[in-house]
Amino acid sequence: LACVVLLAGVTVVVAGCIKKRRTVVVHTIKTDITPSHVIFQNTETLNDDLDTAVALQDELIEEYRTLETHVKNHIDPRETTEIAKTEQNFHRNRYQDILPFDSNVVLLKKETGDKKSNYINASWINFDGI
């Protein structure tokens, strides 16, 4: 495959710009979780919109609890973070409680660092249709 890049009206074709990625584990668990999203626009109703959002705080807290329960029941038992926890890689994690799952950890092509490793604290994120 190739991608097309437009630069100042000139079309440039770069062959092979999509790099081969390793297979990733995809979780497709049907749930009744529908996350709410709040977007505020700077209009004359902004104060009322903010008041409404504050009034809905209990619903947001309940949504957060629902998400925590979903992760505890469906994701935590199935995923491991052993690669990030190895003695060689542990110091490369900025936050010790935020680790990539082994099934979708990003590994560098070339090892780096004083203790050579191809590990970085990163996860692949896939977007459907891209």
Backbone as a ProteinNet text record, in pm:
[ID]
protein_1_A
[PRIMARY]
LACVVLLAGVTVVVAGCIKKRRTVVVHTIKTDITPSHVIFQNTETLNDDLDTAVALQDELIEEYRTLETHVKNHIDPRETTEIAKTEQNFHRNRYQDILPFDSNVVLLKKETGDKKSNYINASWINFDGI
[TERTIARY]
82.3	0	86.6	30.2	103.5	12.9	74.5	-9.3	22.7	-75.8	-60.2	-54.5	45.6	63.3	56.6	-17.7	-30.1	58.7	155.6	245.9	242.3	191	186.2	137.4	31.1	-27.1	42.4	148.2	221	188.1	150.4	117.3	242.6	272.4	389	339.2	384.1	344.6	461.7	437.4	540.5	502	580.9	548.4	582.7	496.2	522.8	521.9	446.3	449.3	370.1	284.4	212.8	298.2	345.6	438.2	363.2	424.8	364.9	364.2	247.3	235.2	200.2	236.9	209	61.4	18.8	-119.9	-153.7	-271.2	-313.5	-439.3	-451.1	-571.9	-678.8	-795	-904.4	-1016.2	-1060.3	-1170.7	-1299.1	-1395.4	-1525.7	-1629.1	-1651.8	-1746.7	-1865.7	-1982.9	-2102.1	-2147.5	-2169.2	-2213.9	-2323.3	-2381.5	-2480	-2416.1	-2284.4	-2213.1	-2215.5	-2271.9	-2271	-2212.3	-2085.4	-2024	-2089.6	-2106.3	-2160.6	-2045.1	-2070.2	-1968.6	-2032.7	-1961.6	-2013.2	-1925.9	-1988.6	-1915.9	-1983.3	-1904.6	-1958.8	-1916.1	-2012.1	-1981.4	-1996.7	-1913.5	-1915.9	-2029.8	-2150.5	-2269	-2335.7	-2449.7	-2521.1	-2581.5	-2589.5	-2644.9	-2536	-2412.6	-2301.9	-2323.6	-2367.3	-2389	-2493.1	-2602.4	-2706.7	-2654.3	-2575.7	-2519.5	-2426.9	-2346.6	-2257.1	-2336.4	-2442.4	-2527.9	-2590	-2635.1	-2693.9	-2589.9	-2468.5	-2360.9	-2331.8	-2329.3	-2305.6	-2419.9	-2542.8	-2657.7	-2651.9	-2586.2	-2576	-2452.5	-2384.8	-2261.7	-2281.7	-2394.1	-2420.4	-2424.9	-2483.2	-2487	-2345.9	-2260.8	-2123	-2046.6	-2068.1	-2003	-2048.8	-2177	-2230	-2172.8	-2158.4	-2097.7	-1953.5	-1878.7	-1741	-1736.9	-1826.9	-1833.4	-1866.5	-1956.6	-1991.8	-1870.3	-1794.8	-1673.6	-1570.7	-1551.9	-1458.2	-1499.1	-1627.5	-1677.7	-1655	-1678.8	-1656.9	-1510.3	-1418.8	-1275.5	-1240.7	-1290.1	-1260.9	-1312.5	-1430.2	-1492.4	-1450.3	-1417.5	-1394.3	-1252	-1178.8	-1045.8	-935.6	-938.8	-832.4	-805.8	-910.2	-882.2	-819.1	-828.9	-782.3	-648.8	-610.1	-489.8	-378.6	-255.6	-138.8	-48.9	38	133.4	274.5	303.8	432	551.8	538.6	650.3	692.4	596.1	625.2	682.5	655	697.5	833.5	895.9	1026.1	1127.9	1228.8	1332.4	1398.4	1414.6	1478.1	1392.4	1260.6	1172	1102.9	1094	1013.2	1051.8	1180.7	1224.5	1185.8	1139.8	1100.4	955.2	885.3	746.3	743.4	692.6	684	594.2	479.6	385.7	381.9	403.3	411.3	275.4	166.7	33.4	-37.1	31.2	-25.6	68	31.1	117.3	44.4	114.6	49.5	25.2	-85.9	-113.6	-16.5	23.1	116.1	61.7	-68.6	-127.2	-116.3	-94.1	-83.3	26.8	130	243.3	319.7	370.5	452.2	596.9	661.6	803.7	882.9	993.1	1078	1152.1	1186.3	1260.6	1403.6	1458.8	1597.9	1603.2	1683.3	1698.1	1773.3	1736	1799.6	1826.6	1903.3	1925.9	2049.7	2086.7	2202.3	2177.5	2061.8	2019.9	1936	1992.1	1928.4	1789.9	1692.9	1556.4	1484.3	1389.3	1306.4	1170.1	1158.1	1032.3	1017.9	898.4	857.2	716.8	677.5	544	445.8	398.4	303.3	218.5	99.7	8	-41	-61.6	-123.3	-268.9	-317.2	-458.8	-509.2	-611.6	-667.1	-798.6	-815	-939.2	-1002.6	-1127	-1196.4	-1203.4	-1176.7	-1188.9	-1067.3	-962.3	-841	-729.2
-118	0	124.2	233.4	359.6	468.7	576.4	688.7	806.5	892.1	1009.6	1132.5	1215	1336.1	1454.8	1559.9	1679.2	1788.4	1832.1	1938.5	2051.2	2165.3	2284.6	2252.5	2173.8	2144	2032.6	1976.2	1868.3	1738.8	1637.2	1509.5	1423.8	1374.9	1290.4	1154.3	1047.7	913.9	849.9	805.5	740.5	593.3	507.1	364.4	304.8	219.7	144.7	227.9	334.1	416.9	354.2	259.3	190	73.1	80.1	-20.3	-141.7	-255.9	-378.4	-375.1	-404.2	-408.9	-550.3	-584.3	-719.2	-735.4	-858.7	-888.6	-841.6	-787	-733.9	-807.6	-825.3	-884.6	-776.6	-806.4	-710.1	-763.6	-682.4	-720.4	-663.8	-748.6	-702.2	-756.9	-682.2	-721.5	-626.5	-681.6	-598.4	-564.8	-437.4	-391.9	-288.1	-249.3	-141.8	-8.2	-4.2	118.7	214.7	329.6	434	557.5	585.5	699.3	831.1	916.3	1048.4	1143.6	1236.8	1336.4	1473.6	1559.4	1692.4	1791.8	1868.5	1971	2103.5	2199.3	2330.7	2429.1	2504.8	2610	2744.4	2836.2	2968.6	3049.6	3024	3094.5	3163.8	3227	3296.8	3199.5	3071	2971.9	2895.1	2939.8	2868.2	2849.7	2954.3	2941.9	2835.4	2835.6	2734.5	2594.7	2584.3	2454.6	2399.7	2487.6	2445.3	2403.9	2478.9	2442	2304	2276.5	2146.1	2035.6	2061.8	1961.4	1930.1	2031.6	2010	1927.8	1956.3	1881.4	1734.3	1704.9	1567.3	1493.9	1554.4	1497.1	1355.1	1328	1192.9	1090.6	1128.9	1038.2	1010.2	1111.8	1092.3	1000.8	1016.6	929.4	785.9	765.3	630.3	571.6	654	606.7	561.6	638.2	602.5	468.5	449.1	321.6	206.1	229.3	126.7	88.9	189.3	161.6	85	124.2	51.8	-94.1	-118.6	-255.4	-333.6	-269.8	-334.9	-376.6	-287.2	-319.1	-432.4	-426.3	-530.1	-667.1	-671.5	-798.4	-852.4	-763.7	-808.4	-790.7	-696.1	-668.5	-716.7	-678.6	-717.9	-868.4	-954.2	-1097.9	-1154.6	-1083.5	-1135.9	-1078.3	-966.9	-897.9	-904.8	-910.7	-909.6	-792.2	-754.6	-645.6	-690.8	-816.9	-874.1	-811.4	-775.9	-715.4	-584.9	-503.6	-374.7	-390.5	-503.3	-522.9	-590.4	-629.9	-695.4	-598.3	-651.7	-568.3	-478.5	-530.9	-456.3	-338.3	-351.9	-249.6	-161.7	-204	-134.9	12.3	43.2	181.8	271	213.1	290	337	301.1	343.4	469.2	577	702	683.1	619.2	592.6	442.3	399.6	256.3	187.6	265	205.1	217.8	269.7	279.8	204.9	80.2	-7.5	-58.5	-75.4	-129.9	-279.8	-327.1	-469.7	-541.3	-661.2	-740.4	-763.8	-774.1	-805.3	-692	-568.8	-458.7	-358.9	-404.9	-317.9	-284.9	-162.4	-119.9	-155.9	-225.6	-258.1	-187.7	-125.2	-53.9	-152.7	-109.3	-195.1	-216.1	-116.1	-121.9	-101.5	-180.7	-165.1	-37.3	27.8	152.3	148.6	244.6	260.8	190.2	222.8	160.2	11	-23.1	-162.5	-178.2	-237.5	-245.9	-309.4	-242.3	-293.5	-227.7	-299.6	-240.7	-198.4	-191.1	-157	-6.9	43.9	177.5	163	251.8	244.2	305.2	220.9	266.1	148.3	179.2	77.4	117.2	17	42	77.3	174.6	209.6	197.7	116.7	96.2	169.2	235.7	304.5	233	189.7	121.7	214.1	158	233.2	315.2	312.4	388.7	292.6
0	0	0	-41.4	-43.4	10.4	59.9	97.1	8.2	-5.4	-90.9	-0.8	-23.4	56.1	-38.5	-2.3	-85.4	-28.1	-105.7	-61.5	-163.5	-125.1	-209.4	-349.9	-359.6	-489.4	-565.9	-512.4	-578.2	-505.7	-581.4	-520.4	-513.3	-394.2	-372.5	-325.4	-389.8	-349.4	-277.1	-156.2	-76.7	-64.5	-124.4	-123.1	12	58.3	180.8	306.7	312.2	432.5	545.7	516.1	621.8	666.2	788.6	839	891.6	878.4	927.6	1080.1	1138	1282.6	1323.6	1445	1491.6	1523	1531.8	1562.6	1702.9	1720.5	1848.6	1894.3	2022.9	2078	2083.7	2029.5	2028.1	2116.6	2210.6	2297.9	2239.7	2215.5	2170.3	2267.3	2370.9	2474.5	2465.4	2441.4	2433.9	2575.2	2597.8	2729.2	2710.3	2820	2815.2	2852.8	2849.7	2886	2767.8	2788.3	2687.3	2753.4	2728	2797	2757	2854.7	2824.5	2797.1	2710.8	2676.7	2694.9	2760.2	2785.2	2710.9	2622.4	2547.3	2576.2	2620.7	2651.7	2543.6	2495.8	2399.5	2468.1	2430.1	2490.9	2428.9	2479.1	2430.4	2547.7	2520.7	2627.4	2729.3	2696.4	2789.8	2865.7	2856.2	2919.6	3069.5	3140.6	3285.3	3316.6	3242.3	3263.8	3231.4	3124.7	3086.5	3195.4	3253.8	3361.6	3485.5	3517	3631	3609.6	3488.3	3456.5	3472.6	3426.7	3438.2	3584.4	3669.2	3812.1	3871.4	3829.6	3879.9	3838.3	3728.7	3678.9	3732.6	3829.1	3882.3	3934.6	3999.9	4051	3938	3824.6	3709.3	3657.9	3656.2	3611.2	3706.2	3835.3	3933.4	3914.1	3890.6	3866.8	3738.1	3635.2	3510.5	3535.2	3612.2	3645.3	3719.1	3815	3887.5	3792.7	3699.5	3601.1	3516.8	3474	3396.1	3478.7	3604.8	3691.8	3707.1	3724.8	3738.2	3609.8	3496.8	3367.3	3352.7	3384.1	3374.8	3469.5	3591.8	3691.6	3647.3	3586.4	3549.2	3412.9	3319.7	3182.4	3131.3	3182.3	3127.1	3219.7	3347.5	3440.5	3444.7	3446.9	3454.5	3326.9	3217.5	3088.7	3044.2	3096.8	3050.7	3154.3	3104.7	3191.9	3154.6	3247	3224.4	3261.5	3236.4	3278.4	3207.3	3079	3005	3072.5	3111.6	3175.1	3314.4	3379.9	3518.3	3531.9	3422.5	3434.9	3493.5	3557.2	3618.2	3513.6	3393.9	3285.1	3238.8	3244.2	3188.3	3291.7	3415.6	3515.4	3531.5	3525.9	3544.1	3425.8	3315.6	3198.1	3205.9	3311.1	3329.2	3414.4	3359.2	3435	3557	3535.3	3643.7	3665.3	3786.6	3816.1	3813.3	3814.5	3813.7	3678.3	3578	3442.7	3348.9	3317.7	3239.6	3116.8	3005	2885.6	2900.6	2843.9	2845.1	2752.5	2790.3	2709	2568.6	2553.6	2423.8	2322.5	2367.6	2271.6	2304.4	2374.8	2406.4	2277.2	2268.7	2155.4	2186.4	2095.7	2111.8	2002.7	2041.8	1946.9	1857.4	1736.4	1644.6	1692.2	1761.1	1805.4	1956.4	2024.2	2168.5	2200.2	2311.4	2353.3	2502.4	2551.3	2694.4	2744.9	2872.2	2935.8	2954.5	3003.4	3003.7	2877.3	2775.4	2644.7	2653.3	2590.8	2586.3	2469.4	2412.7	2307.3	2361.6	2492.2	2559.2	2579	2553.5	2597.3	2654.2	2741.6	2801	2702.1	2610.2	2508.5	2463.9	2416.8	2366.4	2228.4	2143.3	2013.6	2036.6	1962.3	1965.3	1822	1804.1	1670.7	1657.5	1544.6	1513.1	1394.4	1410.8	1301.6	1181	1063.5	940.7	902.5	983.3	950.6	921
[MASK]
++++++++++++++++++++++++++++++++++++++++++++++++++++++++++++++++++++++++++++++++++++++++++++++++++++++++++++++++++++++++++++++++++

